Amino acid sequence: MTNADRIRLANLTINVRTLPMRSDAIIYGYAFAGEHDPAALASRRAQTVAQFLTQMGVATDLLHVESSVVASNS
């Protein structure tokens, strides 16, 4: 995750906190089939985002992580 990604997620988290309702979030992690160990990579990507959101104060019970391997473009 790049610093720009972290900033975007932090801003999103701040904006969501202003909403009057509490809602679950599904975090999707993807990897291309041609990447090394794509299932693990997709899972790590989603978990990284979930960890960051937790560090930003989002309750873990609101976060649901899913991952998927997609066909490569080549």
N, CA, C, O and CB atoms as a CASP TS submission, in Angstrom:
PFRMAT TS
TARGET T0000
AUTHOR 0000-0000-0000
METHOD Language model
MODEL 1
PARENT N/A
ATOM      1  N   MET     1       0.851  -1.160   0.000  1.00  0.00           N
ATOM      2  CA  MET     1       0.000   0.000   0.000  1.00  0.00           C
ATOM      3  C   MET     1       0.901   1.228   0.000  1.00  0.00           C
ATOM      4  O   MET     1       1.808   1.348   0.823  1.00  0.00           O
ATOM      5  CB  MET     1      -0.970  -0.005   1.218  1.00  0.00           C
ATOM      6  N   THR     2       0.642   2.129  -0.924  1.00  0.00           N
ATOM      7  CA  THR     2       1.456   3.338  -1.032  1.00  0.00           C
ATOM      8  C   THR     2       0.994   4.379  -0.014  1.00  0.00           C
ATOM      9  O   THR     2      -0.078   4.250   0.577  1.00  0.00           O
ATOM     10  CB  THR     2       1.385   3.916  -2.464  1.00  0.00           C
ATOM     11  N   ASN     3       1.809   5.405   0.182  1.00  0.00           N
ATOM     12  CA  ASN     3       1.412   6.493   1.076  1.00  0.00           C
ATOM     13  C   ASN     3       0.165   7.196   0.556  1.00  0.00           C
ATOM     14  O   ASN     3      -0.689   7.613   1.339  1.00  0.00           O
ATOM     15  CB  ASN     3       2.557   7.500   1.238  1.00  0.00           C
ATOM     16  N   ALA     4       0.058   7.329  -0.766  1.00  0.00           N
ATOM     17  CA  ALA     4      -1.140   7.946  -1.348  1.00  0.00           C
ATOM     18  C   ALA     4      -2.380   7.115  -1.023  1.00  0.00           C
ATOM     19  O   ALA     4      -3.444   7.669  -0.745  1.00  0.00           O
ATOM     20  CB  ALA     4      -0.986   8.099  -2.880  1.00  0.00           C
ATOM     21  N   ASP     5      -2.246   5.783  -1.059  1.00  0.00           N
ATOM     22  CA  ASP     5      -3.360   4.901  -0.685  1.00  0.00           C
ATOM     23  C   ASP     5      -3.741   5.109   0.774  1.00  0.00           C
ATOM     24  O   ASP     5      -4.923   5.163   1.113  1.00  0.00           O
ATOM     25  CB  ASP     5      -2.992   3.423  -0.930  1.00  0.00           C
ATOM     26  N   ARG     6      -2.736   5.226   1.635  1.00  0.00           N
ATOM     27  CA  ARG     6      -2.996   5.433   3.063  1.00  0.00           C
ATOM     28  C   ARG     6      -3.743   6.747   3.294  1.00  0.00           C
ATOM     29  O   ARG     6      -4.667   6.807   4.105  1.00  0.00           O
ATOM     30  CB  ARG     6      -1.674   5.426   3.857  1.00  0.00           C
ATOM     31  N   ILE     7      -3.340   7.786   2.585  1.00  0.00           N
ATOM     32  CA  ILE     7      -4.003   9.086   2.729  1.00  0.00           C
ATOM     33  C   ILE     7      -5.454   8.999   2.271  1.00  0.00           C
ATOM     34  O   ILE     7      -6.350   9.519   2.937  1.00  0.00           O
ATOM     35  CB  ILE     7      -3.255  10.169   1.925  1.00  0.00           C
ATOM     36  N   ARG     8      -5.688   8.345   1.137  1.00  0.00           N
ATOM     37  CA  ARG     8      -7.061   8.190   0.647  1.00  0.00           C
ATOM     38  C   ARG     8      -7.918   7.409   1.648  1.00  0.00           C
ATOM     39  O   ARG     8      -9.060   7.785   1.913  1.00  0.00           O
ATOM     40  CB  ARG     8      -7.065   7.479  -0.721  1.00  0.00           C
ATOM     41  N   LEU     9      -7.375   6.337   2.197  1.00  0.00           N
ATOM     42  CA  LEU     9      -8.132   5.546   3.175  1.00  0.00           C
ATOM     43  C   LEU     9      -8.375   6.334   4.457  1.00  0.00           C
ATOM     44  O   LEU     9      -9.451   6.243   5.049  1.00  0.00           O
ATOM     45  CB  LEU     9      -7.391   4.244   3.496  1.00  0.00           C
ATOM     46  N   ALA    10      -7.382   7.105   4.887  1.00  0.00           N
ATOM     47  CA  ALA    10      -7.550   7.925   6.090  1.00  0.00           C
ATOM     48  C   ALA    10      -8.652   8.958   5.873  1.00  0.00           C
ATOM     49  O   ALA    10      -9.497   9.153   6.746  1.00  0.00           O
ATOM     50  CB  ALA    10      -6.223   8.627   6.465  1.00  0.00           C
ATOM     51  N   ASN    11      -8.652   9.615   4.725  1.00  0.00           N
ATOM     52  CA  ASN    11      -9.699  10.595   4.423  1.00  0.00           C
ATOM     53  C   ASN    11     -11.067   9.936   4.349  1.00  0.00           C
ATOM     54  O   ASN    11     -12.051  10.491   4.838  1.00  0.00           O
ATOM     55  CB  ASN    11      -9.397  11.312   3.109  1.00  0.00           C
ATOM     56  N   LEU    12     -11.136   8.761   3.744  1.00  0.00           N
ATOM     57  CA  LEU    12     -12.396   8.029   3.670  1.00  0.00           C
ATOM     58  C   LEU    12     -12.896   7.690   5.073  1.00  0.00           C
ATOM     59  O   LEU    12     -14.081   7.843   5.371  1.00  0.00           O
ATOM     60  CB  LEU    12     -12.227   6.745   2.835  1.00  0.00           C
ATOM     61  N   THR    13     -11.994   7.234   5.922  1.00  0.00           N
ATOM     62  CA  THR    13     -12.360   6.875   7.292  1.00  0.00           C
ATOM     63  C   THR    13     -12.903   8.084   8.038  1.00  0.00           C
ATOM     64  O   THR    13     -13.908   7.982   8.742  1.00  0.00           O
ATOM     65  CB  THR    13     -11.154   6.292   8.039  1.00  0.00           C
ATOM     66  N   ILE    14     -12.250   9.218   7.888  1.00  0.00           N
ATOM     67  CA  ILE    14     -12.711  10.445   8.547  1.00  0.00           C
ATOM     68  C   ILE    14     -14.100  10.824   8.047  1.00  0.00           C
ATOM     69  O   ILE    14     -14.971  11.179   8.841  1.00  0.00           O
ATOM     70  CB  ILE    14     -11.719  11.604   8.300  1.00  0.00           C
ATOM     71  N   ASN    15     -14.311  10.750   6.746  1.00  0.00           N
ATOM     72  CA  ASN    15     -15.621  11.097   6.177  1.00  0.00           C
ATOM     73  C   ASN    15     -16.710  10.139   6.637  1.00  0.00           C
ATOM     74  O   ASN    15     -17.826  10.566   6.932  1.00  0.00           O
ATOM     75  CB  ASN    15     -15.551  11.102   4.654  1.00  0.00           C
ATOM     76  N   VAL    16     -16.402   8.859   6.700  1.00  0.00           N
ATOM     77  CA  VAL    16     -17.397   7.864   7.110  1.00  0.00           C
ATOM     78  C   VAL    16     -17.798   8.068   8.563  1.00  0.00           C
ATOM     79  O   VAL    16     -18.952   7.841   8.927  1.00  0.00           O
ATOM     80  CB  VAL    16     -16.855   6.443   6.907  1.00  0.00           C
ATOM     81  N   ARG    17     -16.863   8.488   9.386  1.00  0.00           N
ATOM     82  CA  ARG    17     -17.172   8.701  10.808  1.00  0.00           C
ATOM     83  C   ARG    17     -18.218   9.795  11.017  1.00  0.00           C
ATOM     84  O   ARG    17     -18.875   9.818  12.058  1.00  0.00           O
ATOM     85  CB  ARG    17     -15.901   9.060  11.571  1.00  0.00           C
ATOM     86  N   THR    18     -18.388  10.689  10.063  1.00  0.00           N
ATOM     87  CA  THR    18     -19.369  11.761  10.208  1.00  0.00           C
ATOM     88  C   THR    18     -20.788  11.293   9.888  1.00  0.00           C
ATOM     89  O   THR    18     -21.750  12.009  10.164  1.00  0.00           O
ATOM     90  CB  THR    18     -19.000  12.925   9.309  1.00  0.00           C
ATOM     91  N   LEU    19     -20.925  10.114   9.315  1.00  0.00           N
ATOM     92  CA  LEU    19     -22.250   9.598   8.971  1.00  0.00           C
ATOM     93  C   LEU    19     -22.989   9.163  10.232  1.00  0.00           C
ATOM     94  O   LEU    19     -22.371   8.654  11.166  1.00  0.00           O
ATOM     95  CB  LEU    19     -22.138   8.418   7.980  1.00  0.00           C
ATOM     96  N   PRO    20     -24.311   9.360  10.266  1.00  0.00           N
ATOM     97  CA  PRO    20     -25.067   9.034  11.476  1.00  0.00           C
ATOM     98  C   PRO    20     -25.275   7.535  11.700  1.00  0.00           C
ATOM     99  O   PRO    20     -25.657   7.130  12.798  1.00  0.00           O
ATOM    100  CB  PRO    20     -26.399   9.706  11.422  1.00  0.00           C
ATOM    101  N   MET    21     -25.034   6.713  10.695  1.00  0.00           N
ATOM    102  CA  MET    21     -25.283   5.281  10.853  1.00  0.00           C
ATOM    103  C   MET    21     -23.981   4.482  10.835  1.00  0.00           C
ATOM    104  O   MET    21     -22.962   4.931  10.310  1.00  0.00           O
ATOM    105  CB  MET    21     -26.219   4.781   9.750  1.00  0.00           C
ATOM    106  N   ARG    22     -24.044   3.322  11.404  1.00  0.00           N
ATOM    107  CA  ARG    22     -22.902   2.405  11.425  1.00  0.00           C
ATOM    108  C   ARG    22     -23.169   1.305  10.426  1.00  0.00           C
ATOM    109  O   ARG    22     -24.258   0.732  10.412  1.00  0.00           O
ATOM    110  CB  ARG    22     -22.657   1.818  12.851  1.00  0.00           C
ATOM    111  N   SER    23     -22.203   1.001   9.597  1.00  0.00           N
ATOM    112  CA  SER    23     -22.427  -0.003   8.562  1.00  0.00           C
ATOM    113  C   SER    23     -21.185  -0.867   8.396  1.00  0.00           C
ATOM    114  O   SER    23     -20.061  -0.420   8.623  1.00  0.00           O
ATOM    115  CB  SER    23     -22.801   0.664   7.225  1.00  0.00           C
ATOM    116  N   ASP    24     -21.409  -2.099   8.001  1.00  0.00           N
ATOM    117  CA  ASP    24     -20.295  -3.001   7.736  1.00  0.00           C
ATOM    118  C   ASP    24     -19.601  -2.609   6.438  1.00  0.00           C
ATOM    119  O   ASP    24     -20.190  -1.969   5.567  1.00  0.00           O
ATOM    120  CB  ASP    24     -20.780  -4.460   7.668  1.00  0.00           C
ATOM    121  N   ALA    25     -18.348  -3.003   6.329  1.00  0.00           N
ATOM    122  CA  ALA    25     -17.580  -2.758   5.107  1.00  0.00           C
ATOM    123  C   ALA    25     -16.974  -4.076   4.644  1.00  0.00           C
ATOM    124  O   ALA    25     -16.440  -4.843   5.444  1.00  0.00           O
ATOM    125  CB  ALA    25     -16.467  -1.682   5.340  1.00  0.00           C
ATOM    126  N   ILE    26     -17.063  -4.324   3.354  1.00  0.00           N
ATOM    127  CA  ILE    26     -16.427  -5.498   2.767  1.00  0.00           C
ATOM    128  C   ILE    26     -15.183  -5.022   2.037  1.00  0.00           C
ATOM    129  O   ILE    26     -15.250  -4.134   1.187  1.00  0.00           O
ATOM    130  CB  ILE    26     -17.402  -6.267   1.799  1.00  0.00           C
ATOM    131  N   ILE    27     -14.063  -5.610   2.371  1.00  0.00           N
ATOM    132  CA  ILE    27     -12.790  -5.260   1.745  1.00  0.00           C
ATOM    133  C   ILE    27     -12.414  -6.405   0.816  1.00  0.00           C
ATOM    134  O   ILE    27     -12.257  -7.548   1.246  1.00  0.00           O
ATOM    135  CB  ILE    27     -11.663  -4.995   2.817  1.00  0.00           C
ATOM    136  N   TYR    28     -12.274  -6.083  -0.443  1.00  0.00           N
ATOM    137  CA  TYR    28     -11.928  -7.082  -1.451  1.00  0.00           C
ATOM    138  C   TYR    28     -10.454  -6.954  -1.817  1.00  0.00           C
ATOM    139  O   TYR    28      -9.970  -5.860  -2.109  1.00  0.00           O
ATOM    140  CB  TYR    28     -12.817  -6.926  -2.709  1.00  0.00           C
ATOM    141  N   GLY    29      -9.751  -8.069  -1.799  1.00  0.00           N
ATOM    142  CA  GLY    29      -8.374  -8.113  -2.269  1.00  0.00           C
ATOM    143  C   GLY    29      -8.316  -8.969  -3.517  1.00  0.00           C
ATOM    144  O   GLY    29      -8.872 -10.067  -3.551  1.00  0.00           O
ATOM    145  N   TYR    30      -7.651  -8.475  -4.533  1.00  0.00           N
ATOM    146  CA  TYR    30      -7.553  -9.194  -5.806  1.00  0.00           C
ATOM    147  C   TYR    30      -6.099  -9.403  -6.189  1.00  0.00           C
ATOM    148  O   TYR    30      -5.221  -8.637  -5.792  1.00  0.00           O
ATOM    149  CB  TYR    30      -8.290  -8.433  -6.920  1.00  0.00           C
ATOM    150  N   ALA    31      -5.859 -10.447  -6.963  1.00  0.00           N
ATOM    151  CA  ALA    31      -4.552 -10.698  -7.574  1.00  0.00           C
ATOM    152  C   ALA    31      -4.804 -11.400  -8.899  1.00  0.00           C
ATOM    153  O   ALA    31      -5.779 -12.134  -9.054  1.00  0.00           O
ATOM    154  CB  ALA    31      -3.618 -11.558  -6.634  1.00  0.00           C
ATOM    155  N   PHE    32      -3.920 -11.166  -9.839  1.00  0.00           N
ATOM    156  CA  PHE    32      -4.021 -11.839 -11.132  1.00  0.00           C
ATOM    157  C   PHE    32      -3.490 -13.261 -11.024  1.00  0.00           C
ATOM    158  O   PHE    32      -2.573 -13.532 -10.249  1.00  0.00           O
ATOM    159  CB  PHE    32      -3.251 -11.058 -12.216  1.00  0.00           C
ATOM    160  N   ALA    33      -4.063 -14.156 -11.795  1.00  0.00           N
ATOM    161  CA  ALA    33      -3.676 -15.564 -11.776  1.00  0.00           C
ATOM    162  C   ALA    33      -2.194 -15.750 -12.086  1.00  0.00           C
ATOM    163  O   ALA    33      -1.584 -16.700 -11.596  1.00  0.00           O
ATOM    164  CB  ALA    33      -4.513 -16.349 -12.772  1.00  0.00           C
ATOM    165  N   GLY    34      -1.607 -14.875 -12.879  1.00  0.00           N
ATOM    166  CA  GLY    34      -0.207 -15.007 -13.264  1.00  0.00           C
ATOM    167  C   GLY    34       0.784 -14.523 -12.219  1.00  0.00           C
ATOM    168  O   GLY    34       1.990 -14.704 -12.386  1.00  0.00           O
ATOM    169  N   GLU    35       0.299 -13.909 -11.141  1.00  0.00           N
ATOM    170  CA  GLU    35       1.198 -13.433 -10.092  1.00  0.00           C
ATOM    171  C   GLU    35       1.620 -14.606  -9.206  1.00  0.00           C
ATOM    172  O   GLU    35       0.935 -15.627  -9.142  1.00  0.00           O
ATOM    173  CB  GLU    35       0.519 -12.321  -9.244  1.00  0.00           C
ATOM    174  N   HIS    36       2.748 -14.446  -8.529  1.00  0.00           N
ATOM    175  CA  HIS    36       3.253 -15.499  -7.652  1.00  0.00           C
ATOM    176  C   HIS    36       2.295 -15.701  -6.478  1.00  0.00           C
ATOM    177  O   HIS    36       1.982 -14.749  -5.764  1.00  0.00           O
ATOM    178  CB  HIS    36       4.674 -15.153  -7.140  1.00  0.00           C
ATOM    179  N   ASP    37       1.834 -16.923  -6.278  1.00  0.00           N
ATOM    180  CA  ASP    37       0.927 -17.303  -5.190  1.00  0.00           C
ATOM    181  C   ASP    37      -0.246 -16.320  -5.087  1.00  0.00           C
ATOM    182  O   ASP    37      -0.400 -15.637  -4.074  1.00  0.00           O
ATOM    183  CB  ASP    37       1.692 -17.361  -3.849  1.00  0.00           C
ATOM    184  N   PRO    38      -1.069 -16.252  -6.135  1.00  0.00           N
ATOM    185  CA  PRO    38      -2.096 -15.215  -6.212  1.00  0.00           C
ATOM    186  C   PRO    38      -3.141 -15.252  -5.098  1.00  0.00           C
ATOM    187  O   PRO    38      -3.611 -14.198  -4.668  1.00  0.00           O
ATOM    188  CB  PRO    38      -2.786 -15.319  -7.512  1.00  0.00           C
ATOM    189  N   ALA    39      -3.510 -16.426  -4.626  1.00  0.00           N
ATOM    190  CA  ALA    39      -4.515 -16.497  -3.556  1.00  0.00           C
ATOM    191  C   ALA    39      -3.992 -15.847  -2.279  1.00  0.00           C
ATOM    192  O   ALA    39      -4.700 -15.077  -1.631  1.00  0.00           O
ATOM    193  CB  ALA    39      -4.911 -17.964  -3.280  1.00  0.00           C
ATOM    194  N   ALA    40      -2.754 -16.161  -1.925  1.00  0.00           N
ATOM    195  CA  ALA    40      -2.153 -15.568  -0.727  1.00  0.00           C
ATOM    196  C   ALA    40      -1.957 -14.066  -0.911  1.00  0.00           C
ATOM    197  O   ALA    40      -2.170 -13.293   0.023  1.00  0.00           O
ATOM    198  CB  ALA    40      -0.807 -16.244  -0.407  1.00  0.00           C
ATOM    199  N   LEU    41      -1.554 -13.652  -2.105  1.00  0.00           N
ATOM    200  CA  LEU    41      -1.339 -12.235  -2.389  1.00  0.00           C
ATOM    201  C   LEU    41      -2.646 -11.454  -2.266  1.00  0.00           C
ATOM    202  O   LEU    41      -2.673 -10.382  -1.661  1.00  0.00           O
ATOM    203  CB  LEU    41      -0.742 -12.054  -3.795  1.00  0.00           C
ATOM    204  N   ALA    42      -3.715 -11.977  -2.830  1.00  0.00           N
ATOM    205  CA  ALA    42      -5.018 -11.312  -2.744  1.00  0.00           C
ATOM    206  C   ALA    42      -5.463 -11.182  -1.291  1.00  0.00           C
ATOM    207  O   ALA    42      -5.976 -10.140  -0.882  1.00  0.00           O
ATOM    208  CB  ALA    42      -6.075 -12.086  -3.555  1.00  0.00           C
ATOM    209  N   SER    43      -5.267 -12.232  -0.527  1.00  0.00           N
ATOM    210  CA  SER    43      -5.631 -12.208   0.886  1.00  0.00           C
ATOM    211  C   SER    43      -4.798 -11.183   1.655  1.00  0.00           C
ATOM    212  O   SER    43      -5.337 -10.430   2.466  1.00  0.00           O
ATOM    213  CB  SER    43      -5.455 -13.596   1.501  1.00  0.00           C
ATOM    214  N   ARG    44      -3.491 -11.151   1.405  1.00  0.00           N
ATOM    215  CA  ARG    44      -2.606 -10.176   2.072  1.00  0.00           C
ATOM    216  C   ARG    44      -3.015  -8.744   1.744  1.00  0.00           C
ATOM    217  O   ARG    44      -3.004  -7.877   2.618  1.00  0.00           O
ATOM    218  CB  ARG    44      -1.139 -10.406   1.657  1.00  0.00           C
ATOM    219  N   ARG    45      -3.369  -8.501   0.507  1.00  0.00           N
ATOM    220  CA  ARG    45      -3.775  -7.146   0.104  1.00  0.00           C
ATOM    221  C   ARG    45      -5.008  -6.697   0.891  1.00  0.00           C
ATOM    222  O   ARG    45      -5.053  -5.577   1.399  1.00  0.00           O
ATOM    223  CB  ARG    45      -4.065  -7.094  -1.417  1.00  0.00           C
ATOM    224  N   ALA    46      -5.993  -7.567   0.986  1.00  0.00           N
ATOM    225  CA  ALA    46      -7.206  -7.215   1.725  1.00  0.00           C
ATOM    226  C   ALA    46      -6.917  -7.063   3.215  1.00  0.00           C
ATOM    227  O   ALA    46      -7.421  -6.138   3.853  1.00  0.00           O
ATOM    228  CB  ALA    46      -8.291  -8.276   1.507  1.00  0.00           C
ATOM    229  N   GLN    47      -6.112  -7.960   3.772  1.00  0.00           N
ATOM    230  CA  GLN    47      -5.772  -7.889   5.193  1.00  0.00           C
ATOM    231  C   GLN    47      -5.000  -6.613   5.524  1.00  0.00           C
ATOM    232  O   GLN    47      -5.189  -6.034   6.594  1.00  0.00           O
ATOM    233  CB  GLN    47      -4.954  -9.111   5.600  1.00  0.00           C
ATOM    234  N   THR    48      -4.135  -6.177   4.617  1.00  0.00           N
ATOM    235  CA  THR    48      -3.366  -4.948   4.828  1.00  0.00           C
ATOM    236  C   THR    48      -4.296  -3.750   4.961  1.00  0.00           C
ATOM    237  O   THR    48      -4.110  -2.904   5.835  1.00  0.00           O
ATOM    238  CB  THR    48      -2.374  -4.724   3.672  1.00  0.00           C
ATOM    239  N   VAL    49      -5.287  -3.685   4.097  1.00  0.00           N
ATOM    240  CA  VAL    49      -6.256  -2.586   4.161  1.00  0.00           C
ATOM    241  C   VAL    49      -7.073  -2.676   5.450  1.00  0.00           C
ATOM    242  O   VAL    49      -7.304  -1.660   6.106  1.00  0.00           O
ATOM    243  CB  VAL    49      -7.194  -2.611   2.926  1.00  0.00           C
ATOM    244  N   ALA    50      -7.507  -3.871   5.816  1.00  0.00           N
ATOM    245  CA  ALA    50      -8.282  -4.050   7.043  1.00  0.00           C
ATOM    246  C   ALA    50      -7.469  -3.635   8.266  1.00  0.00           C
ATOM    247  O   ALA    50      -7.994  -2.978   9.164  1.00  0.00           O
ATOM    248  CB  ALA    50      -8.738  -5.510   7.181  1.00  0.00           C
ATOM    249  N   GLN    51      -6.202  -4.011   8.307  1.00  0.00           N
ATOM    250  CA  GLN    51      -5.328  -3.617   9.421  1.00  0.00           C
ATOM    251  C   GLN    51      -5.206  -2.107   9.512  1.00  0.00           C
ATOM    252  O   GLN    51      -5.286  -1.538  10.600  1.00  0.00           O
ATOM    253  CB  GLN    51      -3.937  -4.242   9.263  1.00  0.00           C
ATOM    254  N   PHE    52      -5.014  -1.457   8.374  1.00  0.00           N
ATOM    255  CA  PHE    52      -4.878  -0.007   8.365  1.00  0.00           C
ATOM    256  C   PHE    52      -6.155   0.650   8.877  1.00  0.00           C
ATOM    257  O   PHE    52      -6.096   1.571   9.691  1.00  0.00           O
ATOM    258  CB  PHE    52      -4.546   0.495   6.952  1.00  0.00           C
ATOM    259  N   LEU    53      -7.306   0.183   8.405  1.00  0.00           N
ATOM    260  CA  LEU    53      -8.573   0.757   8.857  1.00  0.00           C
ATOM    261  C   LEU    53      -8.772   0.549  10.354  1.00  0.00           C
ATOM    262  O   LEU    53      -9.305   1.426  11.034  1.00  0.00           O
ATOM    263  CB  LEU    53      -9.742   0.143   8.084  1.00  0.00           C
ATOM    264  N   THR    54      -8.353  -0.593  10.869  1.00  0.00           N
ATOM    265  CA  THR    54      -8.429  -0.847  12.306  1.00  0.00           C
ATOM    266  C   THR    54      -7.540   0.134  13.064  1.00  0.00           C
ATOM    267  O   THR    54      -7.937   0.659  14.104  1.00  0.00           O
ATOM    268  CB  THR    54      -8.019  -2.301  12.625  1.00  0.00           C
ATOM    269  N   GLN    55      -6.348   0.380  12.549  1.00  0.00           N
ATOM    270  CA  GLN    55      -5.449   1.356  13.169  1.00  0.00           C
ATOM    271  C   GLN    55      -6.048   2.764  13.144  1.00  0.00           C
ATOM    272  O   GLN    55      -5.740   3.590  14.003  1.00  0.00           O
ATOM    273  CB  GLN    55      -4.092   1.353  12.456  1.00  0.00           C
ATOM    274  N   MET    56      -6.902   3.029  12.159  1.00  0.00           N
ATOM    275  CA  MET    56      -7.566   4.331  12.053  1.00  0.00           C
ATOM    276  C   MET    56      -8.806   4.415  12.946  1.00  0.00           C
ATOM    277  O   MET    56      -9.476   5.447  12.989  1.00  0.00           O
ATOM    278  CB  MET    56      -7.955   4.603  10.600  1.00  0.00           C
ATOM    279  N   GLY    57      -9.108   3.329  13.655  1.00  0.00           N
ATOM    280  CA  GLY    57     -10.205   3.356  14.608  1.00  0.00           C
ATOM    281  C   GLY    57     -11.489   2.688  14.162  1.00  0.00           C
ATOM    282  O   GLY    57     -12.493   2.750  14.871  1.00  0.00           O
ATOM    283  N   VAL    58     -11.479   2.050  13.002  1.00  0.00           N
ATOM    284  CA  VAL    58     -12.673   1.335  12.547  1.00  0.00           C
ATOM    285  C   VAL    58     -12.781   0.033  13.343  1.00  0.00           C
ATOM    286  O   VAL    58     -11.802  -0.701  13.477  1.00  0.00           O
ATOM    287  CB  VAL    58     -12.617   1.051  10.997  1.00  0.00           C
ATOM    288  N   ALA    59     -13.955  -0.243  13.860  1.00  0.00           N
ATOM    289  CA  ALA    59     -14.161  -1.458  14.655  1.00  0.00           C
ATOM    290  C   ALA    59     -13.983  -2.703  13.787  1.00  0.00           C
ATOM    291  O   ALA    59     -14.516  -2.784  12.680  1.00  0.00           O
ATOM    292  CB  ALA    59     -15.566  -1.452  15.301  1.00  0.00           C
ATOM    293  N   THR    60     -13.235  -3.660  14.301  1.00  0.00           N
ATOM    294  CA  THR    60     -12.957  -4.872  13.525  1.00  0.00           C
ATOM    295  C   THR    60     -14.220  -5.663  13.205  1.00  0.00           C
ATOM    296  O   THR    60     -14.274  -6.356  12.189  1.00  0.00           O
ATOM    297  CB  THR    60     -11.983  -5.755  14.278  1.00  0.00           C
ATOM    298  N   ASP    61     -15.241  -5.568  14.067  1.00  0.00           N
ATOM    299  CA  ASP    61     -16.468  -6.323  13.795  1.00  0.00           C
ATOM    300  C   ASP    61     -17.249  -5.763  12.605  1.00  0.00           C
ATOM    301  O   ASP    61     -18.193  -6.396  12.133  1.00  0.00           O
ATOM    302  CB  ASP    61     -17.354  -6.329  15.028  1.00  0.00           C
ATOM    303  N   LEU    62     -16.867  -4.587  12.121  1.00  0.00           N
ATOM    304  CA  LEU    62     -17.521  -3.998  10.951  1.00  0.00           C
ATOM    305  C   LEU    62     -16.818  -4.360   9.648  1.00  0.00           C
ATOM    306  O   LEU    62     -17.349  -4.114   8.564  1.00  0.00           O
ATOM    307  CB  LEU    62     -17.580  -2.492  11.093  1.00  0.00           C
ATOM    308  N   LEU    63     -15.631  -4.941   9.750  1.00  0.00           N
ATOM    309  CA  LEU    63     -14.825  -5.226   8.565  1.00  0.00           C
ATOM    310  C   LEU    63     -14.926  -6.695   8.173  1.00  0.00           C
ATOM    311  O   LEU    63     -14.759  -7.583   9.008  1.00  0.00           O
ATOM    312  CB  LEU    63     -13.362  -4.847   8.810  1.00  0.00           C
ATOM    313  N   HIS    64     -15.196  -6.935   6.916  1.00  0.00           N
ATOM    314  CA  HIS    64     -15.267  -8.290   6.372  1.00  0.00           C
ATOM    315  C   HIS    64     -14.308  -8.356   5.190  1.00  0.00           C
ATOM    316  O   HIS    64     -14.394  -7.549   4.264  1.00  0.00           O
ATOM    317  CB  HIS    64     -16.737  -8.671   5.943  1.00  0.00           C
ATOM    318  N   VAL    65     -13.404  -9.313   5.227  1.00  0.00           N
ATOM    319  CA  VAL    65     -12.350  -9.415   4.215  1.00  0.00           C
ATOM    320  C   VAL    65     -12.646 -10.570   3.270  1.00  0.00           C
ATOM    321  O   VAL    65     -12.951 -11.682   3.701  1.00  0.00           O
ATOM    322  CB  VAL    65     -10.968  -9.603   4.879  1.00  0.00           C
ATOM    323  N   GLU    66     -12.550 -10.290   1.979  1.00  0.00           N
ATOM    324  CA  GLU    66     -12.704 -11.319   0.954  1.00  0.00           C
ATOM    325  C   GLU    66     -11.576 -11.160  -0.050  1.00  0.00           C
ATOM    326  O   GLU    66     -11.060 -10.061  -0.253  1.00  0.00           O
ATOM    327  CB  GLU    66     -14.098 -11.225   0.252  1.00  0.00           C
ATOM    328  N   SER    67     -11.203 -12.260  -0.670  1.00  0.00           N
ATOM    329  CA  SER    67     -10.142 -12.189  -1.679  1.00  0.00           C
ATOM    330  C   SER    67     -10.500 -13.087  -2.853  1.00  0.00           C
ATOM    331  O   SER    67     -11.260 -14.047  -2.725  1.00  0.00           O
ATOM    332  CB  SER    67      -8.770 -12.599  -1.077  1.00  0.00           C
ATOM    333  N   SER    68      -9.926 -12.741  -4.001  1.00  0.00           N
ATOM    334  CA  SER    68     -10.247 -13.477  -5.216  1.00  0.00           C
ATOM    335  C   SER    68      -9.089 -13.390  -6.199  1.00  0.00           C
ATOM    336  O   SER    68      -8.383 -12.384  -6.269  1.00  0.00           O
ATOM    337  CB  SER    68     -11.539 -12.939  -5.855  1.00  0.00           C
ATOM    338  N   VAL    69      -8.911 -14.463  -6.953  1.00  0.00           N
ATOM    339  CA  VAL    69      -7.915 -14.495  -8.024  1.00  0.00           C
ATOM    340  C   VAL    69      -8.662 -14.295  -9.333  1.00  0.00           C
ATOM    341  O   VAL    69      -9.658 -14.968  -9.602  1.00  0.00           O
ATOM    342  CB  VAL    69      -7.094 -15.849  -8.027  1.00  0.00           C
ATOM    343  N   VAL    70      -8.172 -13.361 -10.146  1.00  0.00           N
ATOM    344  CA  VAL    70      -8.813 -13.079 -11.435  1.00  0.00           C
ATOM    345  C   VAL    70      -7.890 -13.493 -12.571  1.00  0.00           C
ATOM    346  O   VAL    70      -6.670 -13.520 -12.416  1.00  0.00           O
ATOM    347  CB  VAL    70      -9.179 -11.578 -11.556  1.00  0.00           C
ATOM    348  N   ALA    71      -8.485 -13.815 -13.711  1.00  0.00           N
ATOM    349  CA  ALA    71      -7.694 -14.206 -14.882  1.00  0.00           C
ATOM    350  C   ALA    71      -6.817 -13.040 -15.316  1.00  0.00           C
ATOM    351  O   ALA    71      -7.247 -11.887 -15.283  1.00  0.00           O
ATOM    352  CB  ALA    71      -8.613 -14.661 -16.050  1.00  0.00           C
ATOM    353  N   SER    72      -5.602 -13.339 -15.716  1.00  0.00           N
ATOM    354  CA  SER    72      -4.704 -12.272 -16.166  1.00  0.00           C
ATOM    355  C   SER    72      -5.127 -11.792 -17.543  1.00  0.00           C
ATOM    356  O   SER    72      -5.829 -12.498 -18.267  1.00  0.00           O
ATOM    357  CB  SER    72      -3.236 -12.757 -16.190  1.00  0.00           C
ATOM    358  N   ASN    73      -4.698 -10.595 -17.899  1.00  0.00           N
ATOM    359  CA  ASN    73      -5.078  -9.987 -19.174  1.00  0.00           C
ATOM    360  C   ASN    73      -4.317 -10.554 -20.359  1.00  0.00           C
ATOM    361  O   ASN    73      -4.698 -10.298 -21.502  1.00  0.00           O
ATOM    362  CB  ASN    73      -4.865  -8.507 -19.114  1.00  0.00           C
ATOM    363  N   SER    74      -3.269 -11.306 -20.131  1.00  0.00           N
ATOM    364  CA  SER    74      -2.465 -11.796 -21.252  1.00  0.00           C
ATOM    365  C   SER    74      -2.921 -13.133 -21.764  1.00  0.00           C
ATOM    366  O   SER    74      -2.335 -13.666 -22.706  1.00  0.00           O
ATOM    367  CB  SER    74      -1.034 -11.890 -20.856  1.00  0.00           C
TER
END
